[in-house]
Amino acid sequence: MKALKVLLIGIAALLTAVIVIPLTILAGLFVWLKLTEEADEGDLDLDDAI
């Protein structure tokens, strides 16, 4: 019975990692995109002026 409990905890931890890690990466990419979006707009304005 104890082995079953350890196995279930291990599977739950694995599933949690499989869900949380990609979501964390996507959130980081979204924040990076929002932070760099303003810098890109400034570059586009300079290109239009030339």
N, C-alpha and C positions, 0 to 999 in steps of 0.2 A: 504494500500500500504506500509505503514511503517513497519507493522508487517511482511509482505512478505520479505522486505529487511533485517530485523533482522534475520528472519528464514534462508534466503540464506547465510548470513554472518556466522551464527552459523554452518550450514552444511559445509560450506567451511572451517571453522576453524577445525571442527571435522575431515574432510577428510585429511587436512594438518597434523594434529597431528597423524592420523593413518599411514600416509606415513613416516613422518619425524622421529618419535620416533624409529620405528624398524630399519630404516637406520642408525640412530645414534648409536644404540646398536651394530649393525653389524660392523660399522666402528670402534667402540671401541674394539670389540673383535679381529678384524683384526690387529689393532695396537698392542694390547696386545700379540697376537700370534707372530708377527714379533719381538717384543722386547724380548720375552722369547725364541725365536727360537735359538739364539746363546748360551744361557745358557744350553739348552737341548743338543746341539751338544757337548759341553764340557763334559757333563756327559756321553755321549755315548763313547767318546774317552777314558775316565777312565775305563769304563766297558770293552772295548776291550783290554786294557792293562793287565787286571787281568786275 
